[in-house]
Amino acid sequence: MESKAILQIVSGFKPSVDGMGDFARRLGATLFEQQGIRSHFLVFKQPKTPLDAAEIAPNTISYVSEPTPAALREALAALRSEHRFESLLLHYGPYAYSPNGRPAQLTRVMEQLARETRLLVFFHEIFSNGHLWQRARWTRSEQRRCVQTLLGVAAVAFTSSAKYHWQVQPYNLTGREILQIPIFSNIGEPEVLRPLRERTRRLIVFGQLNTRVRLYRNCRATLEEVCRKLRIESITDVGSGTSEFIPMEIEGAALTRAGFMEEQALSDLMADSIAGIIGYWPDVWSKSGVIAAYMAHGLVPIMVEVEKRMIPKPDFVPYIAQEDVAKLAAGDGVATDERIQTIADVAHEAYVRTQSVVRCAEQIARAAVRN
């Protein structure tokens, strides 16, 4: 009997750096391992060096001839004439398939396709914000219309954060089911975690260059306090790019610039560290693959909020917020091993229960093959 299959559309794919492509790849592997559902990945933007297809077998991959909605339509028609797919999953963002944030042409392709197949849409991003003089503000009305159109034609929609779920509801005129699925770790999920007391007392600073620089420039006092409270002995800066604002040391802990790291090497590094920190937005923390990676690897996850919270704070968040760093300390001014282990365990347990790739695959599978 032929196994079930799903067609996943993504903007980019390994070896290109593309968060949605990484998400789709790990989701596809787990869909097959746990649910017996194969994935074919249709990639919008071709990398300079195509992936060795054996790396993702039995899943398969193909590329759009050129990154245009018209070429995407042709590629979809060709694939669907040769294969039977239970459903199609679009990994969507307003800039993912349009460099200027004008996704209307893509949306028309999806609208037509939804008349012929079961369409699922994962809203990794929804619409942009910006000042009146910025292009993001000019294109937001089109992006909002596209969200409304996609919600109107999708069988099921997904998004990753409570804020996004709240924001798309005014455009959900048909009452489409929208499931909230937090982003899982894109660098893997170790099966066995060593206790923090057996690891190097290392702090990880991981993310895009601008988020890392923002931490170093604006939050030096917080970084120093984290190093003191957790008795950090070394810091590793992980991510592409460099800047004069990346320091050589913080509070006596030497900082090493690791640059871009392959997934397994980064996973091994995190599995031998005790904490990770990121500057991020509190209302959408659950769309951060960085925070997810910290949780999955049993680190103490620390988040510095880069803006004020716009929606009510949930009863539980798995990370240590900036204002709670001071509470980590015991009487002698440092956190005990027991205290930080408890924090890491709570975050990891929450990840396994609600955020892991297995949990995501279960929900996607139910939506993909539902009658």
C-alpha positions in Angstrom: 0.0 0.0 0.0 1.4 3.4 -0.9 2.1 5.6 2.1 0.3 8.9 2.7 2.0 12.0 1.4 1.9 15.7 2.0 3.3 18.5 -0.2 5.1 21.2 1.7 5.8 24.5 0.1 8.7 26.4 1.6 10.6 29.6 0.7 14.1 28.1 1.1 15.8 24.9 2.2 19.1 23.6 3.5 21.9 24.4 2.7 20.4 27.9 2.5 19.8 29.6 5.9 16.0 29.6 6.0 14.1 29.1 9.3 10.9 28.0 7.6 12.8 25.5 5.5 14.5 24.1 8.6 11.2 23.8 10.3 9.6 22.0 7.4 12.6 19.6 7.1 12.4 18.5 10.7 8.7 18.4 10.6 8.8 16.2 7.5 11.3 13.8 9.1 9.0 13.4 12.2 5.8 13.1 10.1 7.3 10.0 8.4 8.9 8.5 11.5 5.9 9.0 13.8 2.9 9.1 11.4 4.1 7.3 8.3 3.4 10.4 6.2 6.0 11.2 3.5 6.7 14.9 2.6 7.7 16.3 -0.8 9.3 19.7 -0.4 8.7 22.2 -3.2 11.3 25.0 -2.6 10.6 28.5 -4.0 14.2 29.8 -4.0 16.9 27.5 -5.4 20.1 27.4 -3.4 23.5 27.7 -5.1 24.3 24.1 -4.2 21.2 21.8 -4.1 20.8 19.5 -1.1 21.8 15.9 -1.5 18.4 14.3 -1.6 19.6 11.2 0.2 19.9 13.4 3.3 16.1 13.7 3.7 15.0 10.3 2.2 12.4 8.9 2.1 11.2 12.4 1.8 11.8 14.1 -1.6 12.5 17.6 -2.9 12.2 19.7 -6.0 12.7 23.4 -6.8 10.7 26.0 -8.6 12.4 26.9 -11.9 12.5 30.6 -10.9 11.2 32.4 -7.8 8.0 33.7 -9.2 4.3 32.8 -8.5 3.8 31.8 -12.1 6.7 29.3 -12.0 5.3 28.1 -8.7 2.0 27.4 -10.3 3.6 25.4 -13.1 5.7 23.4 -10.6 2.6 22.6 -8.5 0.6 21.5 -11.6 3.4 19.2 -12.7 3.8 17.6 -9.2 0.1 17.1 -8.7 -0.2 15.4 -12.1 2.4 12.8 -11.1 1.7 12.3 -7.4 -1.2 12.0 -5.0 -1.0 14.2 -1.9 -3.4 14.1 1.0 -2.9 17.8 1.4 -0.7 20.7 0.7 1.0 22.7 3.5 2.1 26.3 2.7 4.7 27.7 5.1 3.7 31.4 4.8 5.3 34.8 5.5 4.6 38.0 3.7 8.2 38.4 2.6 9.0 34.7 2.1 7.8 34.6 -1.5 8.1 38.3 -2.4 11.2 40.4 -1.6 9.1 43.6 -1.4 6.4 42.1 0.8 3.7 42.0 -1.9 2.2 38.4 -1.6 -1.0 38.9 -3.5 0.1 36.9 -6.6 1.2 34.0 -4.4 -2.2 34.2 -2.6 -4.0 33.9 -5.9 -2.1 30.8 -6.8 -3.1 29.3 -3.4 -6.7 30.4 -3.8 -6.9 28.5 -7.1 -5.2 25.4 -5.7 -7.5 25.3 -2.7 -10.4 24.5 -5.1 -8.7 21.3 -6.0 -6.9 20.1 -2.9 -6.9 20.3 0.9 -4.8 23.4 1.7 -3.2 23.9 5.1 -1.4 27.2 5.9 1.1 27.8 8.7 1.4 31.5 9.3 5.0 31.9 10.5 4.6 35.6 10.0 1.4 37.5 9.2 1.8 41.2 8.3 4.5 43.8 8.8 4.5 46.9 10.9 6.3 50.1 10.2 6.3 53.9 10.3 4.4 55.9 7.7 7.5 56.6 5.7 8.6 52.9 5.7 7.7 50.5 2.9 6.4 47.9 5.4 3.6 50.4 6.3 2.7 50.8 2.6 2.4 47.1 2.0 0.5 46.1 5.2 -3.0 46.5 3.7 -2.1 44.0 0.9 -0.6 41.7 3.4 -3.8 41.8 5.6 -6.0 41.1 2.6 -3.8 38.1 1.8 -4.2 36.8 5.4 -7.9 37.1 5.0 -7.9 35.3 1.6 -5.7 32.4 2.9 -7.9 32.0 5.9 -10.9 31.9 3.7 -9.6 29.0 1.5 -7.5 27.0 4.0 -9.0 23.8 5.5 -7.0 24.4 8.7 -4.6 27.2 9.6 -1.7 27.3 12.1 0.3 30.0 13.8 2.9 29.9 16.5 2.1 32.6 19.1 -0.8 33.9 21.1 -0.3 37.4 19.6 -0.5 36.1 16.0 -3.5 34.0 16.9 -5.2 37.1 18.3 -4.2 39.3 15.3 -5.5 37.1 12.6 -8.9 36.6 14.2 -10.5 39.8 12.7 -9.6 38.4 9.2 -11.0 35.0 9.9 -14.4 35.8 8.4 -15.3 32.2 7.7 -14.5 31.0 11.2 -11.7 28.8 10.0 -10.0 26.6 12.6 -6.7 28.2 13.7 -4.4 26.1 15.8 -1.6 27.5 17.8 1.6 25.5 17.6 4.8 26.9 19.2 7.9 26.6 17.1 10.2 23.7 18.0 14.0 23.6 18.1 15.5 23.7 14.6 18.8 22.2 15.8 17.4 19.0 17.3 16.2 17.6 20.6 18.7 15.5 22.6 17.2 12.4 24.0 19.5 12.4 27.1 20.4 15.5 29.0 23.3 15.8 31.4 22.7 17.6 34.7 23.8 21.3 34.6 26.4 20.7 37.4 28.3 18.3 34.9 28.4 20.9 32.1 30.7 23.7 31.3 29.5 26.9 33.0 29.0 28.5 29.6 26.4 31.1 28.5 25.2 30.9 24.9 24.2 34.1 23.0 22.5 32.8 19.8 20.4 34.4 17.1 20.6 36.9 14.2 23.3 39.5 14.3 21.0 42.4 15.1 19.4 40.6 18.1 22.8 39.7 19.5 24.2 43.2 19.0 21.2 44.7 20.6 21.9 42.6 23.7 25.5 43.7 23.9 24.8 47.4 23.2 21.7 47.9 25.4 21.7 45.2 28.0 25.3 45.0 29.3 24.2 45.3 32.9 21.8 42.4 32.5 24.5 40.2 30.9 26.8 41.0 33.7 24.2 40.2 36.3 23.5 36.8 34.6 27.2 36.0 34.6 27.4 36.8 38.3 24.3 35.0 39.4 25.0 31.8 37.3 28.8 31.9 37.9 29.4 31.9 34.1 33.0 31.1 33.2 32.8 31.5 29.4 30.4 32.9 26.8 29.9 31.7 23.2 28.4 34.1 20.6 26.7 31.9 17.9 25.5 33.3 14.6 26.6 34.8 11.3 28.1 38.2 11.1 30.3 40.3 13.3 30.2 43.7 14.9 32.5 46.0 16.9 29.9 45.9 19.7 30.5 42.2 20.4 32.8 42.3 23.5 35.8 40.2 24.3 34.5 39.5 27.8 31.7 40.1 30.2 32.1 40.2 34.0 35.4 38.3 33.7 34.0 35.6 31.4 35.8 35.4 28.1 33.6 35.6 25.0 34.3 33.4 21.9 32.8 34.2 18.5 31.7 30.9 17.0 30.1 32.4 13.9 27.7 30.1 11.9 27.6 26.5 13.3 26.2 23.4 11.7 23.2 22.0 13.6 24.9 19.0 15.3 27.9 21.0 16.4 25.6 23.7 17.9 23.5 21.0 19.5 26.6 19.5 21.1 27.7 22.9 22.3 24.3 23.7 23.9 24.2 20.2 25.5 27.4 21.2 27.4 26.3 24.7 28.5 24.1 25.8 31.3 22.2 28.9 30.0 21.1 30.8 26.9 20.0 34.3 26.5 18.2 36.3 23.7 16.6 39.7 23.3 13.1 39.1 21.9 9.5 40.2 21.9 7.4 38.9 24.8 4.1 38.5 22.9 5.7 36.2 20.3 8.3 34.3 22.3 6.9 31.0 21.1 7.9 31.7 17.5 11.5 31.8 18.5 13.5 28.8 17.4 16.3 30.1 19.6 14.3 29.9 22.8 13.0 26.5 21.7 16.5 25.3 21.3 17.5 26.5 24.7 14.5 24.7 26.2 15.1 21.5 24.2 18.7 21.3 25.4 17.9 21.7 29.0 19.4 25.2 29.4 18.2 27.9 31.7 16.4 30.1 29.0 16.7 33.8 29.6 14.8 36.4 27.6 15.3 40.1 27.6 12.1 41.8 26.5 12.8 44.3 23.7 9.3 45.9 23.9 6.5 46.2 26.3 4.0 43.4 26.4 0.9 44.3 24.3 -1.4 41.3 25.3 -2.0 39.9 28.8 0.9 37.9 30.2 0.1 34.2 30.3 0.0 32.3 33.5 3.2 30.4 32.6 6.2 31.2 30.5 9.1 28.8 30.4 11.9 31.4 30.4 13.5 33.7 32.9 12.5 37.3 32.1 15.0 40.1 32.6 13.3 41.4 35.7 13.5 38.0 37.3 17.2 37.5 36.9 17.9 39.1 40.3 15.6 36.5 42.0 17.9 33.7 40.9 20.4 34.5 43.6 20.7 32.9 47.0 22.0 34.6 50.1 25.6 34.7 48.9 24.5 36.4 45.6 24.7 33.4 43.3 22.2 30.8 42.2 22.5 27.3 43.6 22.9 24.4 41.2 19.6 23.0 42.5 17.8 26.3 41.7 19.0 26.5 38.1 18.5 22.8 37.5 14.8 23.2 38.6 14.4 26.1 36.2 15.9 24.2 33.3 13.9 21.1 34.1 10.6 23.0 34.2 11.4 24.6 30.8 12.4 21.3 29.3 9.3 19.5 30.5 7.1 22.2 29.1 8.9 21.9 25.8 8.4 18.1 25.6 4.8 18.3 26.6 3.7 21.2 24.3 6.3 22.3 21.9 8.4 19.4 20.6 8.5 18.4 17.0 6.6 15.2 17.9 3.7 17.3 19.3 3.8 19.5 16.2 3.7 16.5 13.8 0.8 15.0 15.7 -1.3 18.2 15.1 -0.2 18.6 11.5 -1.0 14.9 10.7 -4.5 15.2 12.1 -5.2 18.2 9.9 -3.5 16.7 6.9 -5.5 13.5 6.6 -8.8 14.6 8.2 -11.9 13.5 6.2 
